[in-house]
């Protein structure tokens, strides 16, 4: 799997208020991004059945064509994709329908990584994994992953899989950026302990760390962050982070966005960083992060300015215990 991947949430849906604000790219616009990604060595493309109201998968499948055998396709299910109580979630009915729908839209007979897009509290995890097991045995999906799960939810799925001989999660996909480091508390340690790959989405916090935003305002009114504030962040701390990122970027003669991505790429346990671009120049700039090697000084400065301002529980209690044990052994 390549160190960076291409996310396709910007593909399709140009008539939908949400998806058009995120991207709404048509076939020809998306073609440039896919071709440039392939030329750069990207071999993982991440989608979801709900992106662009299904059009994202259709565009990706059409653009890959015969090149599909040379890449990995990851897609997801759980978000609402229609009306009625069975048009979302992780029930056996919805899993089976969703797999068939994604295969049809992607124009392929198998999905490399099929991910639960969220936790469904109304469906027993054994039911979901049982349906996914059937799909694995039928050759429709290769591996099972999850996105947006907490540490305990992922462990519940792993425990159920081990007890029932069902497909084990091989990866987690989570939001991780300098402005939101929540995954460091439990999700990343859990993934490392359980030998799961970790895919990072929104590494620029929805464009906030792209260099277009600071305390003085916004230099691009068409930017996603100018339209809606997601993911949520501490704005004042984010501006402090942006100030620091600009200094780091200047030292490396690169962009603010590239420096922010280089930090995520440098973190232990990160398998691949999913890039979300609307324009070729954005993608080219993001890909340049692969050539940025942050120094110990860079990492220390960024770690300090982005550190959570209130220690999380029980992390700080366990850290004190660890320090006390080391002191006793010295």
Secondary structure by P-SEA (a helix, b strand, c coil): cccbbbbcccccccccaaaaaaccccaaaaaaaaaaaaaacccbbbbccccccaaaaaaaaaaaccccccbbbbbbcccccccccccccccaaaaaaaaaaaaaaaccccccbbbcccccccccaaaaaaaaaaaaaaccccccccccccaaaaaaaaaaaaacccccccbbbbbbccccccccccaaaaaaaabbbbbbcccccccccccccccccccccccccccccccccaaaaaaaaaaaaaaaaaaacccaaaaaaaaaaacccccbbbbbbccaaaaaaaaacccccccaaaaaaaaaaacccccccaaaaaaaaaaaaaaaac
